[in-house]
Amino acid sequence: MEDNKKNETKELAEKLLMDQASSARKACVQEIEKAMDFAEGYKDFITAAKTERETVDWTVTAAQAAGFVEFDPEKKYSAGDKVYYNNRGKAMCLAVIGEKGASKGVRIAAAHIDSPRIDLKPIPLYESSELALLKTHYYGGIKKYQWTAIPLSMHGKVVRKDGSEVVINVGEKEGDPQFCITDILPHLGKDQMGKKLGEAFTGEDLNVLVGSLPISAEGEQLYKLNIMKILNDQYGIVESDLISAELEFVPAFPAADIGFDRSMVGAYGHDDRVCAYPALEALFDCGVPERTAITVLADKEEIGSVGNTGLASEYMNYFVSDMARAEGLEPQHVWSMSSCLSADVTAAMDPTYASAYEAGNSTYFNRGVGIAKYTGSRGKGGSNDASAEFLGWVRKLLDDAGVLWQIGELGKVDQGGGGTVAYDVARLNADVIDIGVPVLSMHSPFEVISKIDLFSAYQAFKAYFEA
């Protein structure tokens, strides 16, 4: 009698209660080989594409190889056609035209391809104490101390006064020089270590060391002049050309497997290129969908999605509107029937800093792609907050497709928070929800993700496009 009661209780629990950890472990074993293989391509991508410009360049090459052509807003496309729009080399929209086109709305996966980094000031080069350095202005939310005493590479573009351009990438190839931001030795660091962590470094302390030799024995600004001569010899630029440059310093190390079991990937820029890559690969692999499928790559998310390459601008809206009008549709009607997976990372539960998380409502490594019904801070400020109806549809979609997924929040309610591009899409009257890969050490120079979760994100976006 007692055994029967226990069995009934067990059956009832299995029917009514959730056990995400147990379900994830079973699915993890089934998917690990596919996830390992998928991660190899991702490691190549995240090592090669460390800036928004490099990501767009990589994507254009990959898209053209997959049969995509440049979008013509004057043309009406047919089912199966593949098009892309390159917005100023820093953001993109790519689409596979569906059997029903945009008549029933479009399906969008929107990721951002900018990451926290160190930018140059407009007039950066100076010398001090017989060293040559560059003044910088950090981009996005960083912990400044994490960017000192690590190898850095310089990426970007310089536009000369005559309008000609030169692309720069120094520090990634074997034999390249690298750069760094220095830190004070602990022997003399008493004053620094007496400060609060957030005050130990200021933005003005993040100066990049670029040289230590004078150009000659006598004269003025000999160290600065030596660096400028090297830049002029190699790139044909003068100091004033740095005013019209976008040069970024990022960590110089490549992606690497993490752990004895090689189950994780460590790299710079997982946030948010770890969502951009599976969203792109899913689009490339989705065949001819019923509804037009679109992957959007956005710039400037880390500083509020501003500017004409951020999703607060209208470039995505124009892209969809042009397709709608070519099909004889009103753009606002298309948007009202459309949906979007805001493909952005979530904060993985970190046992070392468990006090910042609420364990029952966090995302974990190897439990699959993470859904966030809302982001924002404290009282959901700056959040999209998806509807129950759309979340219910997404749940069923992922379950029916056998996709491993989980749901959680960005830490404890009053701990802090953050936003995504979700509300920039929702303002067009589309249904939107955040979904992405859980990350450890987010916004650091070396973030960590799970290969299982990465592959689950690909499966989720592919199922979404194909549904």
C-alpha positions as CSV (number, residue, x, y, z in Angstrom):
1,M,0.0,0.0,0.0
2,E,2.8,2.4,0.9
3,D,4.7,1.5,-2.3
4,N,1.6,2.3,-4.4
5,K,1.3,5.6,-2.7
6,K,5.0,6.4,-3.4
7,N,4.5,5.4,-7.1
8,E,1.4,7.6,-7.4
9,T,3.3,10.6,-5.8
10,K,6.2,10.0,-8.2
11,E,3.9,9.9,-11.2
12,L,2.1,13.0,-10.1
13,A,5.4,14.8,-9.6
14,E,6.6,13.8,-13.1
15,K,3.3,15.0,-14.5
16,L,2.9,18.3,-12.7
17,L,6.4,19.5,-11.7
18,M,9.5,20.7,-13.6
19,D,12.9,19.1,-13.3
20,Q,15.0,21.2,-15.8
21,A,18.3,19.8,-14.5
22,S,17.4,16.1,-15.0
23,S,15.9,16.7,-18.4
24,A,18.9,18.7,-19.5
25,R,21.3,16.0,-18.4
26,K,19.5,13.4,-20.6
27,A,19.4,15.7,-23.6
28,C,23.0,16.8,-23.1
29,V,24.3,13.3,-23.5
30,Q,22.4,12.9,-26.8
31,E,23.6,16.2,-28.3
32,I,27.2,16.5,-27.2
33,E,28.9,15.1,-30.3
34,K,26.9,17.5,-32.6
35,A,27.5,20.4,-30.2
36,M,31.3,19.7,-30.3
37,D,31.4,19.7,-34.1
38,F,29.2,22.9,-34.3
39,A,31.5,24.7,-31.9
40,E,34.6,24.2,-34.1
41,G,33.1,26.5,-36.7
42,Y,32.1,29.0,-34.1
43,K,35.6,29.1,-32.6
44,D,37.0,30.0,-36.1
45,F,34.3,32.7,-36.4
46,I,34.7,34.3,-33.0
47,T,38.5,34.4,-33.4
48,A,38.3,36.0,-36.9
49,A,35.5,38.5,-36.2
50,K,36.4,40.5,-33.2
51,T,34.7,43.8,-34.2
52,E,31.4,44.8,-35.8
53,R,33.1,45.6,-39.1
54,E,35.0,42.3,-39.1
55,T,31.8,40.4,-38.4
56,V,30.0,42.1,-41.3
57,D,32.9,41.3,-43.6
58,W,32.9,37.6,-42.5
59,T,29.1,37.5,-42.9
60,V,29.1,39.0,-46.4
61,T,31.6,36.3,-47.5
62,A,29.7,33.5,-45.9
63,A,26.4,34.7,-47.2
64,Q,27.6,35.0,-50.8
65,A,29.0,31.5,-50.5
66,A,25.5,30.4,-49.4
67,G,23.9,32.0,-52.4
68,F,22.8,35.4,-51.0
69,V,22.9,38.5,-53.2
70,E,22.7,42.2,-52.4
71,F,19.1,43.3,-51.7
72,D,17.5,45.5,-54.4
73,P,14.6,47.5,-52.9
74,E,13.0,47.9,-56.3
75,K,12.8,44.2,-57.0
76,K,10.1,41.7,-56.0
77,Y,11.6,38.5,-54.8
78,S,10.3,34.9,-55.1
79,A,10.2,32.1,-52.6
80,G,13.7,30.8,-51.8
81,D,15.5,33.9,-52.9
82,K,18.3,34.9,-50.5
83,V,19.2,38.6,-50.0
84,Y,21.3,40.7,-47.7
85,Y,21.6,44.4,-46.9
86,N,24.9,45.8,-45.6
87,N,24.4,48.9,-43.6
88,R,27.6,50.9,-43.7
89,G,29.8,47.9,-43.1
90,K,28.7,47.7,-39.4
91,A,25.3,46.1,-39.4
92,M,23.3,43.8,-41.6
93,C,19.9,42.3,-42.5
94,L,19.8,38.9,-44.3
95,A,16.6,37.2,-45.5
96,V,15.4,34.0,-47.1
97,I,12.1,34.8,-48.9
98,G,9.3,32.5,-47.7
99,E,6.6,30.6,-49.7
100,K,4.1,33.2,-48.4
101,G,6.6,36.0,-48.5
102,A,5.7,38.7,-45.9
103,S,1.9,38.3,-46.2
104,K,1.6,36.6,-42.8
105,G,4.4,38.6,-41.3
106,V,8.1,37.8,-41.1
107,R,10.2,35.9,-38.6
108,I,13.3,37.7,-37.3
109,A,16.3,36.7,-35.2
110,A,18.1,39.9,-34.1
111,A,21.5,39.8,-32.5
112,H,24.1,42.5,-31.9
113,I,27.7,42.2,-33.1
114,D,29.4,45.0,-31.0
115,S,31.1,44.1,-27.8
116,P,32.7,46.1,-24.9
117,R,36.2,47.3,-25.9
118,I,38.8,50.1,-25.8
119,D,38.4,52.8,-28.4
120,L,40.9,55.5,-29.3
121,K,40.3,59.2,-28.5
122,P,40.2,61.5,-31.5
123,I,43.7,62.8,-30.7
124,P,45.3,59.8,-29.0
125,L,49.1,59.7,-29.5
126,Y,51.3,61.2,-26.9
127,E,54.6,60.6,-25.1
128,S,55.5,60.6,-21.5
129,S,58.4,59.4,-19.4
130,E,60.2,58.3,-22.6
131,L,57.3,56.1,-23.6
132,A,54.8,56.4,-26.5
133,L,51.1,55.8,-25.5
134,L,47.6,56.1,-26.9
135,K,44.7,57.8,-25.0
136,T,41.5,55.8,-25.1
137,H,37.8,56.0,-24.3
138,Y,36.3,52.7,-23.3
139,Y,33.1,51.4,-25.1
140,G,30.3,49.7,-23.3
141,G,30.1,48.4,-19.7
142,I,33.5,47.1,-18.6
143,K,35.3,46.5,-15.4
144,K,38.4,48.6,-16.1
145,Y,40.8,46.6,-14.1
146,Q,40.2,43.5,-16.3
147,W,41.7,45.3,-19.3
148,T,45.1,46.0,-17.8
149,A,48.1,43.7,-18.2
150,I,46.6,41.6,-21.0
151,P,47.8,41.4,-24.6
152,L,45.7,43.6,-26.9
153,S,45.4,43.9,-30.7
154,M,44.3,46.9,-32.7
155,H,41.5,46.7,-35.3
156,G,39.7,49.2,-37.4
157,K,39.7,51.7,-40.2
158,V,41.4,55.0,-40.9
159,V,39.9,57.4,-43.4
160,R,42.6,59.7,-44.7
161,K,42.0,63.4,-45.4
162,D,41.8,62.7,-49.1
163,G,38.9,60.2,-48.5
164,S,41.0,57.1,-49.1
165,E,40.7,54.3,-46.5
166,V,43.1,51.9,-44.8
167,V,42.1,48.8,-42.8
168,I,44.3,48.0,-39.8
169,N,44.6,44.7,-37.9
170,V,47.7,44.4,-35.8
171,G,48.3,41.8,-33.1
172,E,46.4,38.8,-34.3
173,K,48.8,37.1,-36.7
174,E,51.9,35.2,-35.7
175,G,54.8,37.6,-35.5
176,D,52.7,40.7,-35.1
177,P,53.5,43.1,-32.3
178,Q,50.9,43.4,-29.5
179,F,50.0,46.1,-27.1
180,C,48.9,46.4,-23.4
181,I,47.6,48.7,-20.7
182,T,50.0,48.7,-17.8
183,D,49.2,48.3,-14.1
184,I,51.2,49.3,-11.1
185,L,53.3,46.7,-9.3
186,P,51.9,45.4,-5.9
187,H,55.0,46.6,-4.2
188,L,54.0,50.2,-4.9
189,G,50.2,49.7,-5.1
190,K,49.2,50.7,-1.6
191,D,47.2,53.7,-2.6
192,Q,45.5,51.9,-5.5
193,M,44.6,48.8,-3.4
194,G,43.2,51.1,-0.7
195,K,40.5,52.3,-3.1
196,K,37.1,50.7,-3.9
197,L,37.3,48.3,-6.8
198,G,35.3,50.5,-9.1
199,E,37.5,53.5,-8.3
200,A,41.0,51.8,-8.6
201,F,41.1,52.6,-12.3
202,T,39.6,55.6,-14.1
203,G,38.9,55.9,-17.8
204,E,42.0,58.2,-18.1
205,D,44.2,55.4,-16.7
206,L,43.5,53.1,-19.7
207,N,46.4,54.3,-21.8
208,V,47.8,51.8,-24.4
209,L,51.6,51.3,-24.5
210,V,52.8,51.4,-28.1
211,G,56.5,52.2,-28.1
212,S,59.7,53.0,-26.2
213,L,62.3,54.1,-28.8
214,P,63.1,57.6,-29.9
215,I,63.4,58.3,-33.6
216,S,66.8,60.0,-33.0
217,A,69.1,61.2,-30.2
218,E,68.0,64.9,-30.4
219,G,64.8,66.8,-31.1
220,E,61.3,67.2,-29.9
221,Q,58.6,64.5,-29.3
222,L,61.1,61.8,-30.4
223,Y,59.1,58.9,-29.1
224,K,55.8,60.0,-30.6
225,L,57.4,60.9,-33.9
226,N,58.9,57.4,-34.1
227,I,55.5,55.8,-33.8
228,M,54.0,58.2,-36.3
229,K,56.8,57.4,-38.8
230,I,56.1,53.7,-38.5
231,L,52.4,54.3,-39.1
232,N,53.2,56.5,-42.1
233,D,55.6,53.9,-43.6
234,Q,53.1,51.1,-43.2
235,Y,49.7,52.8,-43.8
236,G,50.5,56.1,-45.4
237,I,48.8,58.1,-42.6
238,V,49.7,61.2,-40.7
239,E,48.6,62.2,-37.1
240,S,45.6,64.2,-38.3
241,D,44.2,61.1,-40.0
242,L,43.6,59.6,-36.6
243,I,40.9,62.1,-36.1
244,S,38.8,60.3,-38.8
245,A,39.6,56.8,-37.6
246,E,37.7,54.0,-35.8
247,L,40.4,52.1,-34.1
248,E,39.6,49.6,-31.4
249,F,41.7,47.6,-28.9
250,V,40.5,44.1,-28.1
251,P,42.1,41.0,-26.5
252,A,44.7,39.5,-28.7
253,F,44.1,35.8,-27.7
254,P,42.1,33.3,-29.9
255,A,39.1,31.2,-28.8
256,A,40.0,28.2,-26.8
257,D,38.3,25.0,-25.4
258,I,37.8,25.3,-21.7
259,G,37.9,22.4,-19.2
260,F,39.4,18.9,-19.3
261,D,36.2,17.7,-21.0
262,R,36.4,20.6,-23.6
263,S,32.8,21.3,-23.0
264,M,33.1,25.0,-23.1
265,V,34.5,27.8,-25.2
266,G,36.5,30.8,-23.8
267,A,36.8,33.9,-26.0
268,Y,36.4,37.6,-26.3
269,G,33.1,38.8,-27.7
270,H,30.6,36.0,-26.9
271,D,28.3,38.8,-26.0
272,D,26.7,38.8,-28.5
273,R,28.4,37.1,-31.4
274,V,27.6,33.8,-29.7
275,C,24.0,34.5,-30.7
276,A,24.8,36.1,-34.1
277,Y,26.6,33.0,-35.3
278,P,23.9,30.4,-34.7
279,A,21.2,32.8,-36.0
280,L,23.2,33.1,-39.2
281,E,23.9,29.4,-39.5
282,A,20.2,28.7,-38.9
283,L,19.2,31.1,-41.7
284,F,21.7,29.5,-44.1
285,D,20.2,26.1,-43.3
286,C,16.5,26.8,-43.1
287,G,15.7,25.9,-46.7
288,V,12.6,27.6,-48.1
289,P,10.5,28.7,-45.0
290,E,6.8,29.3,-45.1
291,R,7.3,32.9,-43.9
292,T,10.2,35.1,-44.9
293,A,13.0,34.5,-42.4
294,I,15.4,37.3,-41.4
295,T,18.6,37.5,-39.4
296,V,19.5,41.0,-38.2
297,L,23.0,41.9,-37.0
298,A,23.0,45.2,-35.1
299,D,25.7,47.6,-34.0
300,K,25.8,49.9,-30.9
301,E,23.7,47.7,-28.5
302,E,26.3,48.0,-25.8
303,I,25.8,51.8,-25.7
304,G,22.0,51.9,-26.2
305,S,21.5,50.8,-29.8
306,V,22.1,54.4,-30.9
307,G,23.3,55.8,-34.3
308,N,22.3,54.8,-37.8
309,T,23.7,51.2,-37.4
310,G,22.0,50.6,-34.1
311,L,18.5,49.1,-33.9
312,A,17.0,52.3,-32.5
313,S,17.4,53.6,-36.1
314,E,15.2,52.5,-38.9
315,Y,17.4,50.4,-41.1
316,M,15.7,47.1,-40.2
317,N,12.3,48.7,-40.5
318,Y,13.2,50.0,-44.0
319,F,14.4,46.6,-45.1
320,V,11.2,44.9,-44.1
321,S,9.1,47.7,-45.4
322,D,10.8,47.6,-48.8
323,M,10.0,43.8,-49.0
324,A,6.4,44.4,-47.9
325,R,5.8,47.1,-50.5
326,A,7.3,45.0,-53.3
327,E,4.6,42.4,-52.4
328,G,1.9,45.0,-52.4
329,L,1.6,45.0,-48.7
330,E,1.4,47.8,-46.1
331,P,4.5,47.7,-43.9
332,Q,2.6,48.3,-40.7
333,H,0.3,45.3,-41.4
334,V,3.3,43.1,-42.0
335,W,5.0,44.3,-38.7
336,S,1.8,43.6,-36.7
337,M,1.8,40.0,-37.8
338,S,5.6,39.5,-37.3
339,S,7.6,38.1,-34.5
340,C,11.2,38.3,-33.3
341,L,13.6,36.3,-31.2
342,S,15.9,39.0,-29.6
343,A,19.0,36.9,-29.8
344,D,21.0,38.1,-26.8
345,V,23.0,36.3,-24.1
346,T,21.8,35.6,-20.6
347,A,23.8,35.5,-17.3
348,A,24.8,31.9,-16.4
349,M,24.6,30.9,-12.8
350,D,28.1,31.3,-11.3
351,P,28.6,29.4,-8.0
352,T,31.5,31.6,-7.0
353,Y,29.2,34.6,-7.0
354,A,25.9,32.8,-6.1
355,S,24.7,35.7,-3.9
356,A,24.0,37.8,-7.0
357,Y,21.6,35.2,-8.4
358,E,18.3,33.7,-7.5
359,A,19.0,30.0,-8.0
360,G,15.5,29.0,-8.9
361,N,15.2,31.6,-11.7
362,S,18.7,31.5,-13.2
363,T,20.1,29.9,-16.4
364,Y,22.7,27.2,-16.1
365,F,25.4,25.8,-18.4
366,N,24.3,22.8,-20.4
367,R,20.6,23.3,-19.9
368,G,20.1,24.7,-23.3
369,V,19.3,28.1,-24.9
370,G,18.0,30.6,-22.3
371,I,14.7,32.4,-22.5
372,A,14.2,35.7,-20.7
373,K,10.6,36.9,-20.7
374,Y,11.9,40.3,-19.6
375,T,15.2,41.9,-18.9
376,G,15.6,45.5,-17.7
377,S,16.6,46.5,-14.2
378,R,14.7,46.5,-10.8
379,G,11.1,47.1,-11.7
380,K,11.6,45.8,-15.3
381,G,12.8,49.2,-16.4
382,G,14.0,49.2,-20.0
383,S,12.4,45.8,-20.7
384,N,10.2,44.5,-23.4
385,D,8.4,42.0,-21.2
386,A,7.0,39.5,-23.7
387,S,3.4,38.4,-23.6
388,A,2.3,35.1,-22.1
389,E,0.7,34.2,-25.5
390,F,4.0,34.6,-27.4
391,L,6.0,32.8,-24.7
392,G,3.5,30.0,-24.8
393,W,4.0,29.7,-28.6
394,V,7.8,29.7,-28.2
395,R,7.7,27.0,-25.5
396,K,5.6,24.7,-27.7
397,L,7.7,25.4,-30.8
398,L,10.9,24.4,-29.0
399,D,9.4,21.4,-27.3
400,D,7.9,20.1,-30.5
401,A,11.3,20.5,-32.2
402,G,13.1,18.7,-29.4
403,V,15.2,21.8,-28.5
404,L,16.9,22.0,-25.1
405,W,15.8,25.2,-23.4
406,Q,15.5,26.9,-20.1
407,I,14.2,30.2,-18.6
408,G,15.6,32.6,-16.1
409,E,16.2,36.2,-15.1
410,L,19.3,38.4,-15.1
411,G,20.2,37.9,-11.4
412,K,18.4,39.0,-8.3
413,V,15.7,41.7,-8.8
414,D,17.5,44.6,-7.1
415,Q,21.0,43.5,-8.0
416,G,21.3,45.4,-11.2
417,G,20.1,44.5,-14.7
418,G,20.5,45.2,-18.4
419,G,18.7,45.6,-21.6
420,T,18.6,44.2,-25.2
421,V,17.3,45.2,-28.6
422,A,13.9,43.6,-27.8
423,Y,12.1,46.9,-27.2
424,D,13.5,48.4,-30.4
425,V,11.8,45.7,-32.4
426,A,8.6,45.6,-30.2
427,R,8.0,49.3,-30.9
428,L,7.1,48.3,-34.5
429,N,4.2,46.2,-33.0
430,A,5.9,42.8,-33.4
431,D,5.9,40.0,-30.8
432,V,9.3,39.8,-29.3
433,I,11.1,37.7,-26.7
434,D,14.7,37.5,-25.6
435,I,16.5,34.1,-26.1
436,G,20.2,33.4,-26.1
437,V,23.2,31.6,-24.8
438,P,24.1,31.7,-21.1
439,V,27.5,33.3,-20.4
440,L,30.0,33.3,-17.5
441,S,32.3,36.4,-17.0
442,M,30.0,38.5,-19.3
443,H,31.6,41.7,-20.5
444,S,35.1,40.6,-19.5
445,P,37.9,40.2,-22.0
446,F,37.5,36.4,-21.8
447,E,33.9,35.1,-21.5
448,V,32.9,31.5,-21.3
449,I,30.0,29.6,-22.9
450,S,28.8,26.0,-23.1
451,K,29.0,24.2,-26.4
452,I,25.7,22.5,-25.6
453,D,23.9,25.8,-25.1
454,L,25.5,27.2,-28.3
455,F,24.2,24.3,-30.4
456,S,20.8,24.6,-28.7
457,A,20.6,28.2,-29.8
458,Y,21.2,27.1,-33.4
459,Q,18.5,24.5,-33.1
460,A,16.1,27.0,-31.6
461,F,16.6,29.6,-34.4
462,K,16.4,27.0,-37.1
463,A,13.1,25.6,-35.7
464,Y,11.7,29.1,-35.4
465,F,12.5,29.9,-39.1
466,E,11.1,26.6,-40.3
467,A,7.9,26.6,-38.2
